[in-house]
Amino acid sequence: MIIVKIAADTQQEREIEIVNEKGTWDSGSYHLFSAIFLKEDKPTPEPHDINSSKFLGEVIIDKAKGYWEYKGDKLNLDEQKQIANFILDYQAPDGVY
């Protein structure tokens, strides 16, 4: 899981939590959620539940082909591209598995 700030230069700036159930940053499916902070009064009991109101959709990544596909309707095209490009370019730091 990682939190990314997207659209940082617009009023629509938001923070997105990217979750890959395999724990790898390779090709596969990534679930997207509105970032959850401790300051919230009532955090969602299951923060990674796709039935949660915080679920923003799923992005499918094929790093070998440089291909991505968004499944959802809560992110605009620019936000989708920012998230997909982040995942496609991401390299985990040394020592992180």
C-alpha positions in Angstrom: 0.0 0.0 0.0 1.2 3.5 -0.8 -0.5 6.9 -0.7 -0.1 9.2 -3.7 -1.1 12.9 -4.0 -2.6 13.5 -7.5 -3.6 16.7 -9.3 -1.3 18.5 -6.9 -1.5 21.7 -8.9 -5.3 22.0 -9.0 -8.1 22.6 -6.5 -9.2 19.0 -7.0 -6.0 17.7 -5.3 -6.6 14.5 -3.5 -4.7 11.6 -1.9 -5.2 8.1 -3.2 -4.3 4.9 -1.5 -3.1 2.3 -3.9 -3.4 -1.3 -2.7 -2.1 -4.5 -4.4 -3.2 -7.6 -2.5 -0.1 -9.5 -3.7 2.2 -6.8 -2.1 4.2 -6.5 -5.3 4.6 -3.6 -7.7 4.4 -5.7 -10.8 1.7 -6.3 -13.4 -1.7 -7.0 -12.0 -4.7 -5.4 -10.3 -4.5 -2.4 -8.0 -7.4 -1.2 -5.9 -7.8 2.6 -5.4 -9.2 4.2 -2.3 -9.6 7.7 -0.9 -6.7 8.0 1.6 -7.7 7.4 5.2 -6.3 9.6 8.0 -6.3 9.2 11.7 -8.1 12.6 12.2 -11.3 11.0 10.9 -13.9 10.4 13.6 -15.0 7.0 12.3 -12.5 5.2 10.1 -13.9 2.4 7.9 -13.6 -0.9 9.8 -12.3 -2.6 6.6 -10.3 0.2 4.9 -9.6 -2.0 1.8 -13.2 -3.2 1.3 -14.2 -2.7 -2.3 -17.8 -2.1 -1.1 -16.7 0.9 1.0 -17.6 4.4 -0.1 -13.9 5.1 -0.2 -13.3 2.6 -3.0 -12.5 4.6 -6.2 -12.1 1.7 -8.7 -9.4 -0.6 -9.9 -6.6 -0.2 -12.3 -5.1 -3.1 -14.3 -1.5 -2.8 -15.1 0.7 -4.7 -17.6 4.2 -3.4 -17.1 5.7 -5.4 -19.9 3.4 -3.8 -22.5 3.2 -0.4 -20.7 -0.6 -0.9 -20.7 -3.2 0.1 -18.2 -7.0 0.1 -17.9 -9.2 1.8 -15.2 -12.4 0.1 -14.1 -14.6 2.6 -12.2 -16.3 5.9 -12.6 -14.9 8.1 -9.8 -11.7 9.3 -11.3 -11.3 11.6 -14.4 -8.9 10.7 -17.2 -6.1 12.9 -15.9 -6.3 11.3 -12.5 -6.3 7.8 -14.0 -3.2 8.6 -16.1 -1.4 10.0 -13.0 -2.0 6.9 -11.0 -1.3 4.5 -13.9 2.0 6.3 -14.7 3.0 6.2 -11.0 2.5 2.5 -10.8 4.2 1.8 -14.2 7.2 3.8 -13.2 7.4 2.8 -9.5 10.4 0.9 -8.2 10.3 -0.3 -4.6 13.2 0.8 -2.5 16.0 -1.7 -1.9 15.2 -4.1 1.0 11.4 -3.7 0.6 9.5 -6.8 -0.5 
